[in-house]
Amino acid sequence: MLQINVPTRSSQDEPVVITGIGMITSVGRDRESSWQAIRSGTSGVRRLINEPEIPEQLQIGAVVNDVPGLPKQLKVIRLANIAADEAFQDASLDLKNVDGSRFGCAISGHMGDWRWLRQNHGYEPADSPGDVSNWDQWFPNSGCWNIAHRFGLNGPRICHSTACASGLIDIMSAVRSIRDNQCDLALAGSAEAIDPLFAAGFQRMRVLADAENPREACRPFDRSRTGFVMGEGAAMFVIERLSHATARGAHIYAEIAGGRMMADAHHVTGLDMESESLTRLIRDTLKRAKMEPSDIGYVNAHGTGTTQNDIMETRGIRRALGNHADEVCVSALKSMLGHLVNASGSVELALTTLALRDGFVPPTLNLTDPDPECDLDCIPLVGQDRPIQNALKLALAFGGHLVAVALRRWSDAESGVGEPLRRAA
């Protein structure tokens, strides 16, 4: 095996960078088609009719159809594999030339394969398309195991199940593994397919939105918002220490400049409307990233479209950024993609990375009547060209999991691996 000559790996301060991105969503089958759809304000939300893998009670959603993969394989695992394939290809990685023992894998948990329970209790005919439950898909870490085994990733294997903070937490855990010298690079991300149990739970909680026109259902920061829409998709990143990336001549998108995780010890689903924990989280993340509030050009909000979330998030951003909050751009991509739950953090972080690459801030769809209590520049309806250099991604999950990740656009001319801002044709 050809060994890459990597400089000393002892420094915990060495930058960790993104060198590959793979993505599949309801608006695109890969990274660039998804990004172009988001740039143009395209919604993947639609009314669901005759969807075999979606519960009948779920009227609208943002789903991914015709997902290839192995027979009987869970849809969420198929989505994860598609995103992983693209991430490896994008990173120009020849796995034969990489030490697998130094290659980590951090992929979020998911609902396991419980089809046999439905059959045994009479909810699904025994001769239905899902009549065989694969035992190795029962566990919530099945996607992580499947991909790590397939690609021979024998470094740290990490899998969190922390609701809609899962994707960001696993990415930050992969960064920590690199900084702790457990590995040189890692595949990190998450995937989500709509699960009947999740759908039923959200319906009982009355947090799902509906509208005569499905594309108008999810309305983050709008006065008439009523909740979120469930969605599907996946995003995977190849991340690596800078010395490893430059030694192999990798293209670099951005540096993961800093991140923090905190808890909102308030309520399992309710939020602290004073936003004390979120304010501290943002401030600590900026300190770790060695950034000032004025350095942030874009905040990709959690932005669920629920009354509590949008107000609490606005307050936290405003208090943490101070006067600069009036200058920063904020948008909520769940207005187009739906809420991808476990995959929301990774998919939205991927789109934030592409926003940095292209100098373009994507819009918040359906924002026609802004709530006075959500008084940030939330980029209504149409995206904007902005040469942003630094961005912040937030995730606020049920269970009180709060995560923030700061990205710095890579444009180091000396390394020769950065690139100028791209413009769409």
C-alpha positions as a LaTeX table, in Angstrom:
\begin{tabular}{lrrr}
\hline
Residue & $x$ (\AA) & $y$ (\AA) & $z$ (\AA) \\
\hline
Met1 & 0.00 & 0.00 & 0.00 \\
Leu2 & 1.29 & 3.45 & $-0.97$ \\
Gln3 & 1.76 & 5.52 & 2.17 \\
Ile4 & 1.06 & 9.25 & 2.19 \\
Asn5 & 3.86 & 11.16 & 3.86 \\
Val6 & 1.97 & 13.05 & 6.55 \\
Pro7 & 3.72 & 15.57 & 8.81 \\
Thr8 & 3.64 & 15.17 & 12.60 \\
Arg9 & 0.08 & 14.61 & 13.84 \\
Ser10 & 0.45 & 15.73 & 17.42 \\
Ser11 & $-0.97$ & 19.25 & 17.26 \\
Gln12 & $-4.54$ & 19.55 & 18.50 \\
Asp13 & $-4.67$ & 23.00 & 16.92 \\
Glu14 & $-4.09$ & 21.77 & 13.37 \\
Pro15 & $-7.04$ & 22.72 & 11.16 \\
Val16 & $-9.58$ & 20.05 & 10.27 \\
Val17 & $-10.96$ & 20.60 & 6.78 \\
Ile18 & $-13.75$ & 19.37 & 4.51 \\
Thr19 & $-12.46$ & 17.74 & 1.34 \\
Gly20 & $-15.49$ & 15.82 & 0.08 \\
Ile21 & $-19.28$ & 16.22 & 0.18 \\
Gly22 & $-21.99$ & 13.82 & $-0.91$ \\
Met23 & $-25.70$ & 14.56 & $-0.74$ \\
Ile24 & $-29.13$ & 13.33 & $-1.81$ \\
Thr25 & $-32.36$ & 15.17 & $-1.02$ \\
Ser26 & $-35.95$ & 15.52 & $-2.17$ \\
Val27 & $-34.83$ & 18.29 & $-4.57$ \\
Gly28 & $-31.71$ & 16.65 & $-6.02$ \\
Arg29 & $-30.08$ & 13.28 & $-6.55$ \\
Asp30 & $-26.61$ & 14.55 & $-5.73$ \\
Arg31 & $-24.67$ & 17.44 & $-4.22$ \\
Glu32 & $-24.80$ & 19.95 & $-7.06$ \\
Ser33 & $-28.39$ & 19.33 & $-8.17$ \\
Ser34 & $-29.57$ & 19.68 & $-4.56$ \\
Trp35 & $-27.60$ & 22.91 & $-4.16$ \\
Gln36 & $-28.88$ & 24.42 & $-7.42$ \\
Ala37 & $-32.46$ & 23.63 & $-6.40$ \\
Ile38 & $-31.96$ & 25.28 & $-3.01$ \\
Arg39 & $-30.34$ & 28.32 & $-4.65$ \\
Ser40 & $-33.41$ & 28.79 & $-6.83$ \\
Gly41 & $-35.89$ & 28.31 & $-3.98$ \\
Thr42 & $-37.24$ & 24.97 & $-5.17$ \\
Ser43 & $-39.37$ & 23.04 & $-2.70$ \\
Gly44 & $-39.37$ & 19.25 & $-2.40$ \\
Val45 & $-42.55$ & 19.20 & $-0.32$ \\
Arg46 & $-45.58$ & 17.62 & $-1.94$ \\
Arg47 & $-48.77$ & 15.74 & $-1.18$ \\
Leu48 & $-48.07$ & 12.05 & $-0.60$ \\
Ile49 & $-50.22$ & 9.60 & $-2.55$ \\
Asn50 & $-49.65$ & 5.84 & $-2.79$ \\
Glu51 & $-46.24$ & 5.93 & $-1.16$ \\
Pro52 & $-45.57$ & 2.32 & $-0.01$ \\
Glu53 & $-43.00$ & 3.27 & 2.63 \\
Ile54 & $-44.91$ & 6.26 & 4.05 \\
Pro55 & $-47.81$ & 5.98 & 6.56 \\
Glu56 & $-51.19$ & 6.91 & 5.08 \\
Gln57 & $-51.83$ & 9.41 & 7.86 \\
Leu58 & $-48.92$ & 11.58 & 6.71 \\
Gln59 & $-50.48$ & 13.87 & 4.14 \\
Ile60 & $-47.46$ & 15.83 & 2.96 \\
Gly61 & $-43.69$ & 15.43 & 3.05 \\
Ala62 & $-40.41$ & 15.89 & 1.19 \\
Val63 & $-39.46$ & 12.36 & 0.10 \\
Val64 & $-36.79$ & 10.81 & $-2.12$ \\
Asn65 & $-38.25$ & 8.36 & $-4.63$ \\
Asp66 & $-36.71$ & 5.42 & $-6.51$ \\
Val67 & $-33.66$ & 5.00 & $-4.29$ \\
Pro68 & $-31.41$ & 2.22 & $-5.61$ \\
Gly69 & $-29.79$ & $-0.26$ & $-3.28$ \\
Leu70 & $-29.72$ & $-3.87$ & $-2.16$ \\
Pro71 & $-33.02$ & $-5.76$ & $-1.96$ \\
Lys72 & $-34.66$ & $-5.51$ & 1.47 \\
Gln73 & $-32.16$ & $-2.87$ & 2.58 \\
Leu74 & $-33.64$ & $-0.08$ & 4.66 \\
Lys75 & $-34.19$ & 3.11 & 2.71 \\
Val76 & $-32.21$ & 5.15 & 5.23 \\
Ile77 & $-29.16$ & 2.90 & 4.68 \\
Arg78 & $-29.52$ & 3.18 & 0.92 \\
Leu79 & $-29.58$ & 6.98 & 1.18 \\
Ala80 & $-26.51$ & 6.96 & 3.42 \\
Asn81 & $-24.57$ & 4.80 & 0.95 \\
Ile82 & $-25.43$ & 7.05 & $-1.99$ \\
Ala83 & $-24.15$ & 10.11 & $-0.13$ \\
Ala84 & $-21.02$ & 8.24 & 1.02 \\
Asp85 & $-20.20$ & 7.16 & $-2.54$ \\
Glu86 & $-20.36$ & 10.75 & $-3.76$ \\
Ala87 & $-18.33$ & 12.07 & $-0.83$ \\
Phe88 & $-15.49$ & 9.64 & $-1.53$ \\
Gln89 & $-15.59$ & 10.44 & $-5.24$ \\
Asp90 & $-15.64$ & 14.18 & $-4.56$ \\
Ala91 & $-12.64$ & 13.86 & $-2.24$ \\
Ser92 & $-10.68$ & 11.99 & $-4.97$ \\
Leu93 & $-9.82$ & 9.29 & $-2.45$ \\
Asp94 & $-8.20$ & 6.06 & $-3.53$ \\
Leu95 & $-8.89$ & 3.90 & $-0.49$ \\
Lys96 & $-6.07$ & 1.55 & $-1.50$ \\
Asn97 & $-3.64$ & 4.36 & $-0.73$ \\
Val98 & $-5.13$ & 5.29 & 2.65 \\
Asp99 & $-4.46$ & 3.53 & 5.94 \\
Gly100 & $-7.87$ & 2.15 & 6.92 \\
Ser101 & $-6.85$ & 1.94 & 10.58 \\
Arg102 & $-6.48$ & 5.73 & 10.53 \\
Phe103 & $-9.83$ & 6.33 & 8.80 \\
Gly104 & $-12.77$ & 7.00 & 11.14 \\
Cys105 & $-16.49$ & 6.71 & 10.53 \\
Ala106 & $-19.12$ & 8.78 & 12.35 \\
Ile107 & $-22.66$ & 8.28 & 11.05 \\
Ser108 & $-25.76$ & 9.06 & 13.07 \\
Gly109 & $-28.27$ & 6.51 & 14.31 \\
His110 & $-31.64$ & 5.83 & 12.70 \\
Met111 & $-34.79$ & 3.82 & 13.26 \\
Gly112 & $-34.01$ & 0.11 & 12.94 \\
Asp113 & $-35.73$ & $-2.53$ & 10.85 \\
Trp114 & $-38.88$ & $-3.38$ & 12.80 \\
Arg115 & $-40.96$ & $-4.71$ & 9.87 \\
Trp116 & $-41.37$ & $-8.13$ & 11.52 \\
Leu117 & $-43.16$ & $-6.46$ & 14.45 \\
Arg118 & $-45.72$ & $-4.99$ & 12.05 \\
Gln119 & $-46.25$ & $-8.37$ & 10.43 \\
Asn120 & $-46.50$ & $-10.36$ & 13.67 \\
His121 & $-49.12$ & $-7.96$ & 15.04 \\
Gly122 & $-51.18$ & $-7.97$ & 11.87 \\
Tyr123 & $-50.37$ & $-4.48$ & 10.60 \\
Glu124 & $-48.72$ & $-5.72$ & 7.41 \\
Pro125 & $-49.46$ & $-8.80$ & 5.27 \\
Ala126 & $-46.86$ & $-11.52$ & 5.47 \\
Asp127 & $-46.46$ & $-11.47$ & 1.68 \\
Ser128 & $-45.88$ & $-7.70$ & 1.50 \\
Pro129 & $-42.70$ & $-6.29$ & $-0.11$ \\
Gly130 & $-41.16$ & $-5.91$ & 3.34 \\
Asp131 & $-41.83$ & $-9.49$ & 4.43 \\
Val132 & $-38.22$ & $-10.25$ & 5.31 \\
Ser133 & $-36.59$ & $-8.30$ & 8.12 \\
Asn134 & $-32.82$ & $-8.26$ & 7.99 \\
Trp135 & $-31.50$ & $-8.82$ & 11.49 \\
Asp136 & $-28.37$ & $-6.74$ & 10.81 \\
Gln137 & $-30.55$ & $-3.68$ & 10.21 \\
Trp138 & $-32.31$ & $-3.86$ & 13.57 \\
Phe139 & $-29.83$ & $-1.72$ & 15.47 \\
Pro140 & $-29.77$ & 2.09 & 15.15 \\
Asn141 & $-26.08$ & 1.92 & 14.23 \\
Ser142 & $-26.73$ & $-0.31$ & 11.20 \\
Gly143 & $-26.01$ & 2.46 & 8.69 \\
Cys144 & $-22.73$ & 3.33 & 10.37 \\
Trp145 & $-21.66$ & $-0.31$ & 10.52 \\
Asn146 & $-22.73$ & $-1.00$ & 6.94 \\
Ile147 & $-20.74$ & 1.86 & 5.42 \\
Ala148 & $-17.64$ & 1.42 & 7.59 \\
His149 & $-17.55$ & $-2.30$ & 6.74 \\
Arg150 & $-18.12$ & $-1.68$ & 3.04 \\
Phe151 & $-15.24$ & 0.79 & 2.71 \\
Gly152 & $-12.88$ & $-0.80$ & 5.24 \\
Leu153 & $-12.89$ & 2.13 & 7.65 \\
Asn154 & $-11.25$ & 0.66 & 10.73 \\
Gly155 & $-10.57$ & 3.82 & 12.73 \\
Pro156 & $-12.95$ & 5.13 & 15.42 \\
Arg157 & $-16.56$ & 4.15 & 14.71 \\
Ile158 & $-19.05$ & 6.59 & 16.22 \\
Cys159 & $-22.85$ & 6.67 & 16.16 \\
His160 & $-25.04$ & 9.10 & 18.11 \\
Ser161 & $-28.80$ & 9.21 & 18.41 \\
Thr162 & $-29.55$ & 12.72 & 19.62 \\
Ala163 & $-32.64$ & 13.62 & 17.60 \\
Cys164 & $-32.12$ & 16.43 & 15.09 \\
Ala165 & $-28.73$ & 17.34 & 16.55 \\
Ser166 & $-27.35$ & 13.92 & 15.57 \\
Gly167 & $-25.75$ & 14.91 & 12.27 \\
Leu168 & $-23.77$ & 17.82 & 13.70 \\
Ile169 & $-22.80$ & 15.90 & 16.84 \\
Asp170 & $-21.33$ & 13.05 & 14.82 \\
Ile171 & $-19.41$ & 15.49 & 12.62 \\
Met172 & $-18.00$ & 17.21 & 15.70 \\
Ser173 & $-17.16$ & 13.82 & 17.21 \\
Ala174 & $-15.21$ & 12.94 & 14.08 \\
Val175 & $-13.34$ & 16.24 & 14.35 \\
Arg176 & $-12.48$ & 15.41 & 17.97 \\
Ser177 & $-11.18$ & 11.97 & 16.95 \\
Ile178 & $-8.84$ & 13.61 & 14.45 \\
Arg179 & $-7.67$ & 16.19 & 17.00 \\
Asp180 & $-7.09$ & 13.41 & 19.54 \\
Asn181 & $-4.87$ & 11.63 & 16.99 \\
Gln182 & $-7.13$ & 8.59 & 16.79 \\
Cys183 & $-7.34$ & 9.02 & 13.02 \\
Asp184 & $-6.21$ & 11.27 & 10.17 \\
Leu185 & $-9.49$ & 11.50 & 8.32 \\
Ala186 & $-13.09$ & 10.39 & 8.68 \\
Leu187 & $-16.37$ & 9.94 & 6.88 \\
Ala188 & $-19.05$ & 11.77 & 8.87 \\
Gly189 & $-22.72$ & 12.57 & 8.35 \\
Ser190 & $-26.23$ & 11.23 & 8.63 \\
Ala191 & $-29.28$ & 10.02 & 6.71 \\
Glu192 & $-33.01$ & 9.96 & 7.27 \\
Ala193 & $-36.04$ & 8.26 & 5.75 \\
Ile194 & $-39.55$ & 8.94 & 7.06 \\
Asp195 & $-40.45$ & 6.31 & 9.63 \\
Pro196 & $-44.07$ & 5.57 & 10.67 \\
Leu197 & $-43.23$ & 5.73 & 14.39 \\
Phe198 & $-41.59$ & 9.13 & 14.06 \\
Ala199 & $-44.46$ & 10.39 & 11.93 \\
Ala200 & $-47.04$ & 9.18 & 14.43 \\
Gly201 & $-45.18$ & 10.79 & 17.31 \\
Phe202 & $-44.91$ & 14.16 & 15.60 \\
Gln203 & $-48.58$ & 14.02 & 14.64 \\
Arg204 & $-49.59$ & 13.38 & 18.26 \\
Met205 & $-47.42$ & 16.32 & 19.32 \\
Arg206 & $-49.22$ & 18.52 & 16.76 \\
Val207 & $-46.00$ & 19.95 & 15.38 \\
Leu208 & $-46.59$ & 18.97 & 11.73 \\
Ala209 & $-47.78$ & 21.67 & 9.35 \\
Asp210 & $-50.37$ & 21.31 & 6.61 \\
Ala211 & $-51.63$ & 23.55 & 3.84 \\
Glu212 & $-53.80$ & 23.35 & 0.76 \\
Asn213 & $-50.64$ & 23.93 & $-1.25$ \\
Pro214 & $-48.06$ & 21.58 & 0.34 \\
Arg215 & $-45.12$ & 23.72 & $-0.79$ \\
Glu216 & $-46.43$ & 26.55 & 1.40 \\
Ala217 & $-46.83$ & 24.46 & 4.55 \\
Cys218 & $-43.48$ & 25.05 & 6.28 \\
Arg219 & $-43.06$ & 28.78 & 6.96 \\
Pro220 & $-40.09$ & 29.47 & 9.26 \\
Phe221 & $-40.06$ & 32.93 & 10.87 \\
Asp222 & $-43.44$ & 33.76 & 9.28 \\
Arg223 & $-46.32$ & 35.04 & 11.39 \\
Ser224 & $-48.61$ & 32.26 & 10.07 \\
Arg225 & $-46.24$ & 29.34 & 10.71 \\
Thr226 & $-47.80$ & 26.17 & 12.15 \\
Gly227 & $-44.97$ & 23.65 & 12.28 \\
Phe228 & $-42.66$ & 21.59 & 10.12 \\
Val229 & $-42.91$ & 19.00 & 7.36 \\
Met230 & $-41.07$ & 15.68 & 7.48 \\
Gly231 & $-38.34$ & 15.09 & 4.91 \\
Glu232 & $-35.79$ & 12.57 & 3.67 \\
Gly233 & $-32.20$ & 12.70 & 2.51 \\
Ala234 & $-28.57$ & 12.29 & 3.48 \\
Ala235 & $-25.25$ & 14.12 & 3.50 \\
Met236 & $-21.76$ & 12.77 & 4.11 \\
Phe237 & $-18.45$ & 14.58 & 4.51 \\
Val238 & $-14.85$ & 13.50 & 4.12 \\
Ile239 & $-12.99$ & 15.51 & 6.75 \\
Glu240 & $-9.27$ & 15.35 & 7.44 \\
Arg241 & $-6.43$ & 17.08 & 9.18 \\
Leu242 & $-4.93$ & 19.79 & 7.00 \\
Ser243 & $-1.50$ & 18.14 & 6.70 \\
His244 & $-3.10$ & 14.94 & 5.40 \\
Ala245 & $-5.22$ & 16.86 & 2.89 \\
Thr246 & $-2.34$ & 18.92 & 1.53 \\
Ala247 & 0.00 & 15.91 & 1.38 \\
Arg248 & $-2.33$ & 14.23 & $-1.09$ \\
Gly249 & $-3.19$ & 17.47 & $-2.95$ \\
Ala250 & $-6.86$ & 17.46 & $-1.95$ \\
His251 & $-9.33$ & 20.18 & $-2.85$ \\
Ile252 & $-10.55$ & 21.91 & 0.31 \\
Tyr253 & $-14.01$ & 23.43 & 0.75 \\
Ala254 & $-13.78$ & 24.88 & 4.24 \\
Glu255 & $-12.26$ & 24.56 & 7.67 \\
Ile256 & $-14.40$ & 23.32 & 10.54 \\
Ala257 & $-13.16$ & 26.19 & 12.66 \\
Gly258 & $-14.97$ & 25.36 & 15.86 \\
Gly259 & $-17.99$ & 23.75 & 17.42 \\
Arg260 & $-19.71$ & 23.33 & 20.74 \\
Met261 & $-22.41$ & 21.13 & 22.25 \\
Met262 & $-24.57$ & 22.17 & 25.20 \\
Ala263 & $-27.81$ & 21.19 & 26.89 \\
Asp264 & $-30.97$ & 23.18 & 27.35 \\
Ala265 & $-32.09$ & 21.59 & 30.64 \\
His266 & $-35.60$ & 22.92 & 30.33 \\
His267 & $-38.02$ & 20.33 & 28.90 \\
Val268 & $-37.87$ & 17.32 & 26.61 \\
Thr269 & $-39.67$ & 19.19 & 23.80 \\
Gly270 & $-40.20$ & 22.72 & 25.13 \\
Leu271 & $-37.52$ & 25.39 & 24.77 \\
Asp272 & $-36.06$ & 27.99 & 27.10 \\
Met273 & $-37.59$ & 31.10 & 25.58 \\
Glu274 & $-34.97$ & 33.29 & 27.25 \\
Ser275 & $-32.37$ & 31.53 & 25.06 \\
Glu276 & $-29.64$ & 31.59 & 27.72 \\
Ser277 & $-28.10$ & 28.26 & 26.70 \\
Leu278 & $-28.23$ & 29.04 & 22.98 \\
Thr279 & $-26.65$ & 32.46 & 23.54 \\
Arg280 & $-23.78$ & 30.91 & 25.48 \\
Leu281 & $-23.41$ & 28.13 & 22.91 \\
Ile282 & $-22.94$ & 30.60 & 20.05 \\
Arg283 & $-20.51$ & 32.73 & 22.04 \\
Asp284 & $-18.43$ & 29.69 & 23.07 \\
Thr285 & $-18.38$ & 28.40 & 19.48 \\
Leu286 & $-17.09$ & 31.74 & 18.17 \\
Lys287 & $-14.44$ & 31.80 & 20.88 \\
Arg288 & $-13.30$ & 28.29 & 19.95 \\
Ala289 & $-13.20$ & 29.30 & 16.27 \\
Lys290 & $-11.25$ & 32.47 & 17.11 \\
Met291 & $-13.96$ & 34.59 & 15.51 \\
Glu292 & $-15.73$ & 37.76 & 16.50 \\
Pro293 & $-19.49$ & 38.23 & 15.96 \\
Ser294 & $-18.65$ & 40.61 & 13.11 \\
Asp295 & $-16.82$ & 37.77 & 11.30 \\
Ile296 & $-20.04$ & 35.80 & 10.74 \\
Gly297 & $-21.71$ & 36.50 & 7.42 \\
Tyr298 & $-24.35$ & 33.79 & 7.43 \\
Val299 & $-26.24$ & 31.74 & 10.01 \\
Asn300 & $-27.97$ & 28.59 & 8.79 \\
Ala301 & $-30.74$ & 28.36 & 11.36 \\
His302 & $-32.42$ & 25.26 & 12.72 \\
Gly303 & $-35.59$ & 27.08 & 11.64 \\
Thr304 & $-38.30$ & 24.47 & 12.09 \\
Gly305 & $-41.28$ & 26.76 & 11.57 \\
Thr306 & $-42.69$ & 26.10 & 15.04 \\
Thr307 & $-43.68$ & 29.11 & 17.13 \\
Gln308 & $-41.30$ & 28.36 & 20.00 \\
Asn309 & $-38.24$ & 27.42 & 17.95 \\
Asp310 & $-38.18$ & 30.45 & 15.69 \\
Ile311 & $-38.60$ & 33.01 & 18.46 \\
Met312 & $-36.11$ & 31.30 & 20.79 \\
Glu313 & $-33.55$ & 30.94 & 18.00 \\
Thr314 & $-33.93$ & 34.57 & 16.94 \\
Arg315 & $-33.36$ & 35.73 & 20.50 \\
Gly316 & $-30.28$ & 33.55 & 20.92 \\
Ile317 & $-28.70$ & 34.76 & 17.67 \\
Arg318 & $-29.46$ & 38.40 & 18.46 \\
Arg319 & $-28.08$ & 38.25 & 22.00 \\
Ala320 & $-24.95$ & 36.34 & 21.00 \\
Leu321 & $-24.07$ & 38.52 & 18.00 \\
Gly322 & $-25.09$ & 41.85 & 19.53 \\
Asn323 & $-25.26$ & 44.76 & 17.10 \\
His324 & $-23.92$ & 42.57 & 14.29 \\
Ala325 & $-27.19$ & 40.60 & 14.33 \\
Asp326 & $-28.68$ & 43.38 & 12.19 \\
Glu327 & $-26.04$ & 42.72 & 9.50 \\
Val328 & $-25.93$ & 38.92 & 9.37 \\
Cys329 & $-27.96$ & 36.81 & 6.91 \\
Val330 & $-30.10$ & 34.00 & 8.35 \\
Ser331 & $-32.09$ & 31.38 & 6.47 \\
Ala332 & $-34.04$ & 28.20 & 7.20 \\
Leu333 & $-33.78$ & 25.47 & 4.57 \\
Lys334 & $-36.45$ & 23.24 & 6.14 \\
Ser335 & $-38.87$ & 25.49 & 4.25 \\
Met336 & $-37.75$ & 23.62 & 1.11 \\
Leu337 & $-36.36$ & 20.27 & 2.31 \\
Gly338 & $-38.67$ & 19.52 & 5.20 \\
His339 & $-37.26$ & 18.43 & 8.55 \\
Leu340 & $-34.80$ & 15.59 & 8.01 \\
Val341 & $-34.56$ & 14.92 & 11.78 \\
Asn342 & $-31.32$ & 12.89 & 12.22 \\
Ala343 & $-30.02$ & 14.10 & 8.85 \\
Ser344 & $-31.05$ & 17.75 & 9.15 \\
Gly345 & $-27.76$ & 18.93 & 10.63 \\
Ser346 & $-25.48$ & 17.26 & 8.08 \\
Val347 & $-27.57$ & 18.16 & 5.02 \\
Glu348 & $-27.90$ & 21.77 & 6.11 \\
Leu349 & $-24.19$ & 21.97 & 6.99 \\
Ala350 & $-23.37$ & 20.66 & 3.50 \\
Leu351 & $-25.53$ & 23.37 & 1.95 \\
Thr352 & $-23.92$ & 25.97 & 4.21 \\
Thr353 & $-20.50$ & 24.84 & 2.96 \\
Leu354 & $-21.64$ & 25.29 & $-0.64$ \\
Ala355 & $-23.02$ & 28.73 & 0.26 \\
Leu356 & $-19.50$ & 29.67 & 1.39 \\
Arg357 & $-17.98$ & 28.20 & $-1.76$ \\
Asp358 & $-20.23$ & 30.15 & $-4.11$ \\
Gly359 & $-20.75$ & 33.32 & $-2.10$ \\
Phe360 & $-24.51$ & 32.86 & $-2.22$ \\
Val361 & $-26.97$ & 32.91 & 0.69 \\
Pro362 & $-29.97$ & 30.62 & 0.08 \\
Pro363 & $-33.49$ & 31.87 & 0.84 \\
Thr364 & $-36.15$ & 31.05 & 3.41 \\
Leu365 & $-39.14$ & 29.94 & 1.37 \\
Asn366 & $-42.72$ & 31.00 & 2.25 \\
Leu367 & $-41.58$ & 33.95 & 4.35 \\
Thr368 & $-44.21$ & 36.45 & 3.19 \\
Asp369 & $-45.31$ & 37.97 & 6.51 \\
Pro370 & $-42.34$ & 38.04 & 8.93 \\
Asp371 & $-43.12$ & 37.65 & 12.62 \\
Pro372 & $-42.08$ & 40.89 & 14.41 \\
Glu373 & $-40.46$ & 38.71 & 17.08 \\
Cys374 & $-38.25$ & 37.12 & 14.41 \\
Asp375 & $-36.58$ & 40.37 & 13.43 \\
Leu376 & $-33.45$ & 39.13 & 11.64 \\
Asp377 & $-32.66$ & 39.32 & 7.92 \\
Cys378 & $-34.07$ & 35.89 & 7.08 \\
Ile379 & $-33.60$ & 36.20 & 3.28 \\
Pro380 & $-37.27$ & 35.84 & 2.28 \\
Leu381 & $-38.16$ & 33.99 & $-0.93$ \\
Val382 & $-35.08$ & 34.81 & $-3.04$ \\
Gly383 & $-31.42$ & 34.10 & $-2.27$ \\
Gln384 & $-28.67$ & 36.71 & $-2.49$ \\
Asp385 & $-25.10$ & 36.96 & $-3.71$ \\
Arg386 & $-22.95$ & 37.61 & $-0.63$ \\
Pro387 & $-19.16$ & 37.00 & $-0.52$ \\
Ile388 & $-19.33$ & 35.37 & 2.91 \\
Gln389 & $-16.16$ & 34.01 & 4.49 \\
Asn390 & $-17.52$ & 32.55 & 7.75 \\
Ala391 & $-20.79$ & 30.85 & 8.61 \\
Leu392 & $-22.53$ & 29.34 & 11.61 \\
Lys393 & $-24.80$ & 26.27 & 11.58 \\
Leu394 & $-27.19$ & 25.68 & 14.50 \\
Ala395 & $-29.16$ & 22.62 & 15.60 \\
Leu396 & $-31.71$ & 22.66 & 18.45 \\
Ala397 & $-33.03$ & 19.18 & 19.16 \\
Phe398 & $-35.76$ & 17.62 & 21.26 \\
Gly399 & $-34.18$ & 16.40 & 24.47 \\
Gly400 & $-32.33$ & 19.69 & 24.91 \\
His401 & $-29.40$ & 18.93 & 22.59 \\
Leu402 & $-27.90$ & 22.18 & 21.26 \\
Val403 & $-25.05$ & 22.25 & 18.74 \\
Ala404 & $-23.27$ & 24.99 & 16.80 \\
Val405 & $-20.57$ & 24.60 & 14.15 \\
Ala406 & $-18.51$ & 27.47 & 12.71 \\
Leu407 & $-17.13$ & 27.13 & 9.18 \\
Arg408 & $-14.35$ & 29.18 & 7.61 \\
Arg409 & $-14.18$ & 29.28 & 3.82 \\
Trp410 & $-10.85$ & 27.91 & 2.58 \\
Ser411 & $-8.99$ & 30.39 & 0.43 \\
Asp412 & $-5.35$ & 29.98 & 1.38 \\
Ala413 & $-3.47$ & 30.93 & $-1.79$ \\
Glu414 & $-0.18$ & 29.60 & $-0.40$ \\
Ser415 & $-1.47$ & 26.04 & $-0.14$ \\
Gly416 & $-2.83$ & 26.12 & $-3.67$ \\
Val417 & $-5.88$ & 24.16 & $-2.60$ \\
Gly418 & $-8.41$ & 26.96 & $-2.26$ \\
Glu419 & $-10.42$ & 28.44 & $-5.10$ \\
Pro420 & $-12.08$ & 31.78 & $-5.92$ \\
Leu421 & $-15.78$ & 32.30 & $-5.33$ \\
Arg422 & $-17.84$ & 30.39 & $-7.86$ \\
Arg423 & $-20.84$ & 31.83 & $-9.67$ \\
Ala424 & $-23.64$ & 29.77 & $-11.13$ \\
Ala425 & $-24.05$ & 29.92 & $-14.87$ \\
\hline
\end{tabular}
